[in-house]
Amino acid sequence: MYDLVIIGGGPAGMTAGIYAVRYGLDTLVLEKNVVPGQIATADRVENYPGFSSISGMELMNKFREHAEHAGVSIRNADVKTVKDEGDKKVIITDDGDLEALAVIVATGANPRRLGVPGEDEFLTKGVSYCATCDGPFYSGLNVIVVGGGESAVTDALILSDIAEKVYVVHRRDELRACSLLQKRAFDKENITFIWDTVVQEIQGEELVERVVLRNTKTDELTEMEIDGIFIYVGINPNTSMVDVEKKGAGFIVTDEKMECSVPGIFAAGDCRRTSMWQVVTAVSDGAVAAISAHEYITSVKYDN
């Protein structure tokens, strides 16, 4: 029986582990991937305080080294289900079952892919899913934003202050973003909309050089030279293993203490319903979740 099991070894999970052991909790972090954390795939990170420039892999390694130095136990295992049994949670994994007084879900989320040729090949080489993360690398260059929702238009506006030209490619002839964002985007002189169009293929040598576009009404194919492509067609949280209140695509609903609808289960980072998916916010979530879990675990032990 552990005090706390943390599911996910990314920035939120490792931070939660560090805070938990400092509060004296018997803590275990479970991570199914050899290289945890979506940030590990980033070529460069330049918006995390304390590091003017660092690779995502190096930053993730520093999180893990810090956690291990603090005394956090880390085990590779794929969590299948979390069962709520009142004051006890049962964590069913591919490496056996575990029990804990509390659980923090810090499993992150993954950007939804277009699934077109070249997307995986040019990841971090011109293909990105985050303007806040990678936008500064495209100063004075030409980029495409794929999508028509809030995230796509918001990041198109961010990129318009950095890039020379921003093309918004949307499969429909109208945006899904709110009217205020639409007006701002339409008013930007260096943002151009390409309607009724999808990306068919991403091409280049070592870096992205061009895309093949297909008109959804005529099926006409055109090539377009471009320096980068930012994709916003949705994001999928990794939350299927836990039965708590969720919204949208499955993002876990929490209160300000990171507690879910089930007492003793907390969520932190990109897997929860939040307004911003960034390393710095995931770290904050992890710290809050750990402190809240400590309060909950203390009350359970005291009551028993």
C-alpha positions in Angstrom: 0.0 0.0 0.0 1.5 3.3 -1.1 0.4 6.7 0.1 0.4 8.1 -3.4 0.7 6.7 -6.9 1.4 9.2 -9.7 0.4 8.0 -13.2 2.7 9.7 -15.7 6.4 10.7 -15.6 6.3 14.0 -17.5 6.8 17.4 -16.0 3.6 17.3 -14.0 4.2 13.8 -12.7 7.8 14.4 -11.8 7.0 17.7 -10.0 4.2 16.0 -8.1 6.6 13.3 -7.1 9.3 15.7 -5.8 6.7 17.6 -3.7 5.1 14.4 -2.4 8.3 12.9 -1.1 9.3 16.2 0.5 6.0 16.0 2.4 6.9 12.5 3.6 4.6 10.5 1.4 5.5 7.0 0.3 5.3 7.7 -3.5 5.5 5.8 -6.7 5.6 7.2 -10.2 4.4 5.0 -13.0 5.4 5.7 -16.6 4.7 3.5 -19.6 7.1 5.3 -22.0 10.9 5.0 -21.9 11.1 8.7 -22.8 8.1 10.3 -20.9 6.6 13.7 -21.5 5.5 15.2 -24.9 8.1 18.0 -24.3 10.8 15.4 -24.8 10.2 15.6 -28.6 10.8 19.3 -28.8 14.1 20.3 -30.4 14.4 23.4 -28.4 12.6 24.9 -25.4 13.0 28.6 -24.9 10.1 29.6 -22.7 10.8 27.6 -19.5 12.2 29.9 -16.8 15.8 29.3 -15.9 16.8 27.9 -19.3 17.3 30.4 -22.2 17.5 27.4 -24.5 17.4 23.7 -23.8 16.3 20.6 -25.8 13.1 19.0 -24.6 14.9 15.7 -24.0 17.5 17.4 -21.8 14.9 19.3 -19.8 12.9 16.1 -19.2 16.1 14.3 -18.1 16.7 17.1 -15.6 13.2 16.6 -14.2 13.8 12.9 -13.8 17.3 13.4 -12.3 15.9 15.8 -9.8 13.0 13.5 -8.9 15.4 10.5 -8.4 17.7 12.6 -6.3 14.8 13.7 -4.1 13.9 10.0 -3.5 11.0 9.5 -5.9 10.6 5.8 -6.9 9.9 5.4 -10.7 8.6 2.3 -12.4 7.9 1.5 -16.0 4.3 0.2 -16.2 1.2 0.8 -18.4 -1.8 1.6 -16.2 -5.0 0.0 -17.5 -7.6 1.0 -14.9 -7.9 2.9 -11.6 -10.5 1.5 -9.3 -12.0 3.6 -6.6 -12.6 1.6 -3.4 -13.3 4.5 -1.0 -10.3 5.2 1.1 -8.2 2.9 -1.2 -7.5 3.1 -4.9 -6.5 0.0 -6.9 -4.2 0.7 -9.8 -4.3 -2.1 -12.4 -1.2 -2.2 -14.6 0.4 -4.6 -17.1 2.9 -5.4 -14.4 0.5 -6.2 -11.6 -1.9 -4.4 -9.3 -1.0 -1.7 -6.8 -2.9 0.0 -4.0 -2.7 3.6 -2.8 -4.5 6.0 -0.6 -4.5 8.6 -3.4 -3.7 8.9 -7.1 -2.5 11.7 -9.2 -3.3 11.4 -13.0 -0.6 13.2 -14.9 -0.8 11.3 -18.2 -0.6 14.3 -20.5 -2.2 14.7 -23.9 -1.2 14.3 -27.5 -1.9 16.6 -30.4 -4.3 15.0 -32.9 -2.3 14.3 -36.1 -3.3 15.0 -39.7 -2.0 11.5 -40.7 -0.5 12.7 -43.9 2.9 11.8 -45.5 5.7 13.8 -44.1 4.1 14.8 -40.8 6.1 12.4 -38.7 9.2 12.7 -40.7 9.4 16.5 -40.3 8.3 16.7 -36.6 10.5 19.4 -35.0 11.9 20.0 -38.5 9.2 22.3 -39.6 6.1 20.5 -38.3 4.9 21.9 -34.9 1.8 21.8 -32.8 2.6 24.8 -30.6 3.2 28.4 -31.7 4.1 29.5 -28.1 6.8 26.8 -28.1 8.2 27.1 -31.6 7.0 30.3 -33.1 10.2 32.3 -32.4 12.1 30.0 -34.7 10.2 31.3 -37.7 10.9 35.0 -37.4 10.6 36.6 -40.9 9.6 33.3 -42.5 6.4 32.0 -44.0 4.2 29.5 -42.2 0.9 27.6 -42.5 -1.6 27.1 -39.7 -3.9 24.2 -40.2 -7.3 24.4 -38.4 -10.2 26.8 -37.8 -10.9 26.6 -34.1 -9.9 28.7 -31.1 -6.4 27.2 -30.9 -5.7 27.6 -34.6 -6.7 31.2 -34.8 -5.1 32.2 -31.5 -1.8 30.8 -32.6 -2.1 32.3 -36.1 -2.3 35.6 -34.3 0.7 34.8 -32.2 2.6 33.8 -35.4 1.5 36.9 -37.3 3.7 39.0 -34.9 6.7 36.8 -35.6 6.5 35.4 -39.1 6.5 37.3 -42.4 3.4 35.6 -43.6 0.8 33.3 -42.0 -1.6 31.2 -44.1 -4.5 29.6 -42.3 -5.6 26.5 -44.1 -9.1 25.3 -43.2 -11.2 22.5 -44.6 -14.4 24.5 -44.4 -15.4 28.0 -45.6 -15.8 29.5 -42.2 -14.0 29.4 -38.8 -15.2 27.8 -35.6 -13.3 30.3 -33.4 -15.2 33.0 -31.5 -16.1 36.2 -33.4 -13.6 38.3 -31.5 -10.7 36.1 -32.6 -12.0 36.0 -36.1 -12.2 39.7 -36.4 -8.6 40.1 -35.1 -7.4 37.5 -37.6 -9.3 39.0 -40.5 -7.8 42.5 -39.6 -4.2 41.2 -39.7 -2.6 42.2 -43.0 -0.2 39.3 -43.0 -2.7 36.5 -42.3 -4.3 35.0 -45.4 -7.1 32.3 -45.3 -7.2 29.4 -47.7 -10.7 28.0 -47.5 -12.1 24.5 -48.3 -8.6 23.1 -48.3 -6.7 20.3 -46.6 -3.0 19.4 -46.4 -2.4 16.3 -48.5 1.4 16.0 -48.0 4.4 17.7 -46.4 7.6 17.7 -48.4 11.2 18.7 -48.1 14.7 17.5 -47.7 16.1 18.0 -44.2 13.5 20.6 -43.3 9.9 21.4 -44.5 10.1 23.1 -47.8 6.6 22.8 -49.3 3.1 21.3 -48.8 0.7 19.8 -51.2 -2.8 21.2 -50.7 -6.1 19.7 -51.9 -9.3 21.7 -52.4 -12.1 19.7 -50.7 -14.7 20.9 -53.4 -12.7 20.4 -56.6 -10.0 17.9 -55.5 -7.5 20.1 -57.3 -3.9 19.7 -56.0 -1.5 22.6 -55.6 2.0 22.9 -54.2 3.0 25.7 -51.9 6.4 26.6 -50.7 6.5 27.1 -46.9 9.0 27.2 -44.0 6.8 25.7 -41.3 3.4 24.1 -40.6 1.5 24.4 -37.3 -1.2 21.9 -36.9 -4.4 22.5 -34.7 -6.9 19.8 -35.4 -7.5 18.8 -31.8 -5.8 17.3 -28.8 -6.4 13.9 -27.2 -5.9 13.6 -23.4 -4.7 10.2 -22.1 -7.4 9.7 -19.5 -9.2 6.5 -20.5 -7.9 4.6 -17.4 -9.8 6.7 -14.9 -13.5 7.1 -14.4 -14.0 10.7 -13.2 -15.9 13.7 -14.6 -14.5 14.8 -18.0 -15.3 17.4 -20.6 -14.7 17.7 -24.3 -12.4 15.1 -25.7 -11.9 13.6 -22.3 -10.1 16.2 -20.3 -10.4 15.7 -16.5 -12.4 18.3 -14.6 -10.7 19.4 -11.4 -11.2 22.1 -8.8 -8.5 24.7 -7.9 -6.8 22.0 -5.7 -6.5 19.6 -8.7 -9.0 17.2 -7.1 -11.3 15.3 -9.5 -15.0 14.3 -9.0 -13.8 11.3 -7.0 -12.2 12.1 -3.6 -8.6 11.0 -3.5 -8.0 11.2 -7.3 -6.3 14.3 -8.6 -5.2 15.4 -12.0 -2.3 17.6 -13.2 -0.9 18.9 -16.5 -2.2 18.5 -20.0 -4.7 15.7 -19.2 -6.9 18.0 -17.2 -9.3 20.7 -18.4 -7.1 23.8 -18.6 -6.6 27.0 -20.6 -3.0 26.4 -21.5 -0.9 23.4 -22.3 2.6 24.4 -21.3 5.5 22.8 -19.3 5.4 25.7 -16.8 1.6 25.2 -16.1 2.1 21.4 -15.9 4.8 21.9 -13.2 2.5 24.2 -11.3 -0.4 21.7 -11.5 1.9 18.9 -10.2 3.0 20.9 -7.2 -0.6 21.8 -6.3 -1.8 18.3 -6.8 0.9 16.8 -4.5 0.1 19.2 -1.7 -3.6 18.6 -2.1 -3.0 14.8 -2.1 -1.0 15.2 1.1 -3.9 17.0 2.8 -6.3 14.2 1.7 -4.0 11.4 2.7 -3.4 12.9 6.1 -7.2 13.2 6.7 -7.7 9.6 5.6 -5.0 8.3 8.0 -6.3 10.5 10.8 -9.9 9.4 10.4 -8.8 5.8 10.4 
